[in-house]
């Protein structure tokens, strides 16, 4: 099979609207949390989120494109534009059927759906739905619009596996290039879930933090005082490219996508398996796919959303797989800074893993002041401050409602 490498990256996140800003704020421990501004959250149980700051879609799209797209597609197009520019690819010089897009979004056009239904409910005698309602809503529109923008005529579809969505997309892109079905695939994910309906729905489940009085400290993975996840929004994009193709054009190579795997818990609609059974098997299969052993992994970016049950079940799975390592596995939870981008989480966390390899720095887990007593001794959680250390192999974990477990492994080239 073909080797696959990352040759371009783009990011639009709550702590930076491009990759350099995102990485700088990640390693310095900056939180993206604040009171919600996109709607009045006063009546809601959770009133805080990690929103984008200063994002201007006009930097990437013209006014007609903005009119025809939901924010989740706008975020996708912005991150994709950065990644394409970063890669130095000239798509016009390539066979368009050798290029594709495999994108992910867990919710799609949530804001569009909410606005259109509320508009109809305000006067049901006049169903004034927009002709752009369906195109803006459907989750595959981001991949379609990226393809239209760059004339990419190969493989094109969207993955949906809740919070494992982006890792599913990355895994599929990896495999299609491995199999020789494409030379280049733009992959990643985008999400725009900071809406009244989305926040209200997750709040009703009591899945989100209620630490409204201290937004920047509210998301605290592995801390004994954690009380739920903090929603985020944005997008991450990766250019995945066949290794030989990248070398032939003297492309910048950030890392190799060494392996990936998925499993299903088949346990509960929203809860993870209490012993992390599916997570353990997915990590094990991903390492086997990469031809690596647990001892080879230097850094693991945990899914760790800051929920009481989910964080510990993941740690149990990690300890089971990596407990026999010669050195304690280094783990951090970057959601403590970005919040949880749902379907886009894996995309920006993949970038965090790649840059940890590239820069020999592991970003921290902020707000971890009183570690949960259930944290296994075999795990070294990087707290408060980034750690300078060699990272040759990094693993990214993502888990989603429905029992989806998606793992991707990156390796230094």
C-alpha positions in Angstrom: 0.0 0.0 0.0 1.0 3.6 -0.6 2.4 5.7 2.3 0.4 8.8 3.1 1.7 12.1 4.5 0.3 15.5 5.6 1.5 18.4 3.3 -0.9 21.2 4.3 -2.9 22.3 7.3 -5.6 25.0 8.1 -7.4 25.9 11.2 -10.2 28.1 12.4 -10.6 27.7 16.1 -11.7 29.4 19.3 -8.1 30.1 20.1 -6.9 31.2 16.7 -8.1 31.6 13.2 -5.0 30.1 11.5 -2.6 27.3 12.4 0.2 29.5 13.9 -2.2 31.4 16.2 -3.9 28.2 17.2 -0.6 26.4 18.0 0.8 29.4 19.9 -2.2 29.8 22.1 -2.4 26.0 22.6 1.1 25.7 23.9 0.8 28.8 26.1 -2.4 27.5 27.7 -4.9 30.1 26.5 -8.6 29.3 27.0 -11.1 30.1 24.3 -14.1 30.1 26.7 -16.4 33.0 27.4 -20.1 33.9 27.8 -22.1 33.1 24.7 -22.6 36.0 22.3 -24.4 34.4 19.4 -27.7 34.4 21.2 -28.9 35.4 24.7 -28.1 32.5 26.9 -29.6 33.9 30.1 -32.4 31.3 30.3 -30.1 28.4 29.6 -28.5 26.0 32.1 -25.2 26.5 30.3 -24.4 30.0 29.2 -20.8 29.7 28.1 -18.9 28.3 25.1 -15.7 28.5 23.1 -16.8 30.7 20.1 -14.6 31.9 17.3 -13.2 35.4 17.8 -12.8 37.9 15.0 -13.5 35.4 12.2 -14.5 37.2 9.0 -15.8 34.9 6.2 -15.2 37.7 3.7 -11.5 36.9 3.9 -12.3 33.6 2.2 -15.7 33.9 0.5 -17.5 36.4 -1.6 -20.9 37.7 -0.5 -22.9 35.4 -2.7 -21.0 32.4 -1.2 -21.8 33.6 2.3 -25.5 34.0 1.4 -25.6 30.4 0.1 -23.7 28.7 3.0 -24.2 27.9 6.7 -21.4 28.9 9.0 -20.2 25.3 9.2 -19.5 25.4 5.5 -17.9 28.8 5.8 -15.5 27.5 8.4 -14.7 24.5 6.2 -13.9 26.7 3.2 -11.7 28.9 5.3 -9.6 26.1 6.8 -9.4 24.3 3.5 -8.1 27.5 1.8 -5.4 27.8 4.4 -4.4 24.1 3.9 -4.3 24.3 0.1 -2.2 27.5 0.3 0.1 25.8 2.9 0.6 22.7 0.7 1.7 24.6 -2.4 -0.5 22.4 -4.6 -1.5 23.5 -8.1 -4.6 21.5 -8.7 -4.8 22.8 -12.3 -1.6 20.9 -13.0 -3.2 17.6 -11.7 -5.7 15.2 -13.1 -8.9 16.4 -11.3 -10.0 12.8 -10.7 -6.8 12.1 -8.7 -8.0 14.7 -6.1 -10.9 14.5 -3.7 -12.5 15.7 -0.5 -13.6 13.6 2.5 -15.0 16.0 5.1 -16.8 15.6 8.4 -19.6 17.4 10.3 -21.6 15.9 13.1 -24.5 18.4 12.9 -24.2 20.2 9.5 -26.2 23.4 9.2 -27.8 23.6 12.6 -28.1 27.4 12.6 -29.8 27.3 9.2 -32.3 24.6 10.4 -33.0 26.6 13.6 -33.6 29.9 11.8 -35.8 28.5 9.1 -38.0 26.5 11.4 -38.4 29.4 13.8 -39.3 31.7 10.9 -42.0 29.3 9.8 -43.3 28.9 13.3 -43.7 32.6 13.7 -46.3 32.6 10.9 -47.3 29.2 9.6 -49.9 30.7 7.3 -46.9 31.7 5.1 -44.3 29.0 4.7 -41.5 31.3 3.7 -38.6 28.8 3.5 -35.5 30.0 1.7 -34.5 28.2 -1.5 -31.1 27.8 0.1 -32.6 26.0 3.2 -31.7 22.5 2.1 -28.4 23.2 0.4 -27.2 25.2 3.5 -28.5 22.5 5.9 -27.2 19.2 4.6 -23.9 18.0 6.1 -22.3 17.0 2.8 -22.4 20.6 1.4 -19.0 21.5 2.9 -17.3 18.7 1.0 -19.2 19.7 -2.1 -18.3 23.4 -1.9 -14.6 22.6 -1.3 -14.6 20.5 -4.4 -16.4 23.2 -6.4 -13.9 25.8 -5.2 -10.9 23.9 -6.4 -12.2 21.7 -9.2 -11.6 18.5 -7.3 -13.5 15.7 -9.2 -12.5 12.5 -7.4 -13.8 10.9 -4.3 -16.2 13.3 -2.4 -18.4 12.6 0.6 -19.0 13.5 4.2 -18.6 11.3 7.3 -20.9 11.5 10.3 -19.9 9.6 13.5 -20.7 12.2 16.1 -17.6 13.4 17.9 -15.5 10.8 16.0 -16.5 12.4 12.7 -13.2 14.0 11.7 -11.1 11.0 12.6 -13.4 8.9 10.5 -12.8 11.3 7.6 -9.1 11.3 8.1 -9.0 7.5 8.2 -11.1 7.1 5.1 -8.8 9.6 3.2 -5.8 7.7 4.4 -7.2 4.4 3.1 -8.3 5.7 -0.3 -4.8 7.1 -0.9 -3.2 3.9 0.4 -5.3 1.9 -2.1 -4.2 4.1 -5.0 -7.7 5.6 -5.5 -6.4 9.2 -5.2 -3.2 11.2 -5.0 -4.5 14.0 -2.8 -7.5 14.3 -0.5 -8.5 17.3 1.5 -9.9 16.1 4.7 -10.9 17.3 8.2 -14.1 18.6 9.7 -16.1 21.7 10.6 -18.9 22.4 13.1 -21.0 25.5 14.0 -23.0 24.2 17.0 -23.2 27.3 19.2 -26.9 27.9 18.6 -29.9 28.0 21.0 -31.2 24.6 19.9 -27.8 22.8 20.1 -26.8 24.3 23.4 -30.3 23.7 24.8 -30.3 20.1 23.7 -27.0 19.2 25.2 -27.9 21.2 28.4 -31.1 19.2 28.7 -29.0 16.1 28.7 -26.9 17.6 31.5 -23.8 16.8 29.4 -22.4 20.3 29.6 -20.6 22.3 32.3 -22.6 24.8 34.3 -19.6 26.7 35.6 -20.9 29.9 34.1 -19.2 32.1 36.6 -15.7 31.0 35.5 -15.7 30.3 31.8 -11.9 30.0 31.4 -11.7 27.4 34.1 -14.9 25.5 33.3 -13.4 22.9 31.0 -11.2 20.8 33.3 -10.5 17.3 31.9 -9.4 14.7 34.5 -10.0 17.2 37.4 -12.1 16.0 40.3 -14.3 19.0 40.0 -15.2 18.5 36.3 -18.9 18.6 35.5 -19.4 18.4 31.8 -18.1 19.4 28.4 -17.8 23.0 27.0 -19.0 23.5 23.4 -16.7 24.9 20.8 -16.9 25.7 17.1 -14.6 25.9 14.1 -12.8 23.8 11.6 -9.6 21.9 10.9 -8.3 20.9 7.4 -5.5 18.5 6.4 -4.0 17.9 2.9 -3.3 14.2 2.8 -1.0 13.2 -0.1 0.6 10.1 -1.5 4.2 10.1 -0.2 5.8 9.6 -3.6 3.7 12.4 -5.1 4.7 14.8 -2.3 8.4 14.0 -2.7 8.3 14.4 -6.5 7.0 17.9 -6.1 9.3 18.8 -3.2 6.3 19.4 -0.9 6.5 20.3 2.7 5.9 17.2 4.7 4.6 17.6 8.3 4.1 14.0 9.3 3.0 10.6 8.1 -0.5 9.3 8.8 0.8 5.9 10.0 -2.5 4.2 10.9 -6.1 4.4 12.0 -8.9 2.3 13.2 -12.5 2.4 14.4 -14.7 0.3 16.7 -18.2 0.5 18.2 -19.0 0.1 21.8 -22.4 -1.3 21.1 -23.3 -0.4 24.6 -25.3 2.9 25.1 -26.7 5.8 23.1 -24.6 8.4 24.7 -22.4 6.8 27.5 -19.0 5.3 26.8 -18.3 1.7 27.9 -17.4 2.0 31.6 -14.2 0.0 31.2 -13.3 1.6 27.8 -13.5 -1.7 26.0 -14.2 -0.2 22.5 -11.7 2.5 23.0 -9.0 0.0 24.0 -9.6 -2.1 20.9 -9.7 0.9 18.6 -6.3 2.1 19.9 -4.9 -1.4 19.7 -6.1 -1.9 16.1 -4.8 1.6 15.1 -1.3 0.7 16.3 -1.4 -2.7 14.5 -2.5 -0.8 11.3 0.5 1.5 11.7 2.9 -1.4 12.4 3.7 0.1 15.8 3.8 -1.1 19.4 2.6 0.8 22.5 6.2 1.5 23.5 6.5 3.5 20.2 3.9 6.1 21.2 5.3 9.3 22.8 2.2 11.4 23.1 -1.6 10.8 23.2 -4.1 13.6 22.7 -7.0 12.3 24.7 -10.6 12.8 23.8 -11.2 13.9 27.4 -14.2 16.1 27.2 -14.3 16.9 30.9 -17.3 14.6 31.7 -17.2 12.7 35.0 -17.7 9.2 33.4 -16.1 9.6 30.0 -12.7 10.9 31.1 -12.2 7.9 33.4 -13.4 5.2 31.0 -10.8 6.6 28.5 -8.0 6.5 31.0 -8.9 2.9 31.9 -8.5 2.0 28.2 -5.2 3.9 27.9 -3.8 2.3 31.0 -4.8 -1.2 29.8 -3.0 -0.7 26.5 0.0 1.4 27.5 0.5 0.1 31.1 3.4 -2.1 30.1 5.4 0.8 28.5 8.9 1.2 29.6 8.2 4.9 30.2 4.9 6.4 31.3 2.8 7.6 28.4 2.5 11.4 28.1 -1.1 12.5 27.7 -2.8 15.9 27.4 -6.4 17.1 26.8 -6.4 20.2 24.5 -10.2 20.5 24.8 -9.4 22.2 28.1 -8.5 25.2 25.9 -10.6 24.8 22.7 -13.7 23.3 24.1 -15.3 20.4 22.3 -15.8 21.1 18.6 -18.0 17.9 18.3 -17.5 16.6 14.7 -14.6 19.0 14.1 -12.7 18.0 17.3 -10.5 15.3 15.7 -9.4 17.7 12.9 -7.9 20.3 15.1 -6.6 17.7 17.5 -4.8 16.0 14.6 -3.1 19.3 13.9 -2.1 19.5 17.6 -0.6 16.0 17.3 1.3 16.8 14.1 2.7 20.0 15.5 3.7 18.3 18.7 5.8 16.0 16.5 7.1 18.8 14.3 8.0 21.1 17.2 8.9 18.6 19.9 6.4 20.2 22.3 3.4 18.6 24.0 0.6 21.1 24.7 -0.8 21.1 28.3 -4.0 20.3 30.0 -5.1 23.5 31.7 -7.4 23.7 34.7 -6.2 20.4 36.1 -5.7 21.5 39.6 -7.0 18.6 41.6 -6.4 15.4 39.6 -9.1 12.7 39.9 -7.9 10.0 42.3 -8.9 7.4 39.6 -6.2 8.5 37.2 -3.9 5.4 36.7 -0.3 5.7 37.8 0.9 4.5 34.3 -0.2 7.8 32.7 1.7 11.1 32.8 -0.8 13.9 32.2 0.9 17.1 31.1 -0.7 19.8 33.4 -0.7 23.6 33.1 2.5 24.1 31.1 3.6 22.7 27.8 6.4 20.1 27.8 9.4 20.2 25.5 10.3 16.6 24.6 10.9 14.5 21.5 7.7 13.2 19.9 8.2 10.7 17.1 4.7 9.1 17.3 1.4 10.7 18.4 -2.0 9.2 18.8 -5.3 11.1 18.6 -8.4 9.7 20.3 -12.0 10.6 19.5 -15.2 9.0 20.8 -18.8 9.8 19.8 -22.4 9.4 20.8 -23.7 6.1 19.5 -20.5 4.3 20.7 -18.2 5.4 17.8 -14.4 5.2 18.6 -12.0 6.7 16.0 -8.2 6.7 16.4 -5.5 8.1 14.2 -1.8 7.7 14.6 0.8 10.1 13.2 4.5 9.5 12.8 7.6 11.7 12.2 9.0 11.4 8.6 
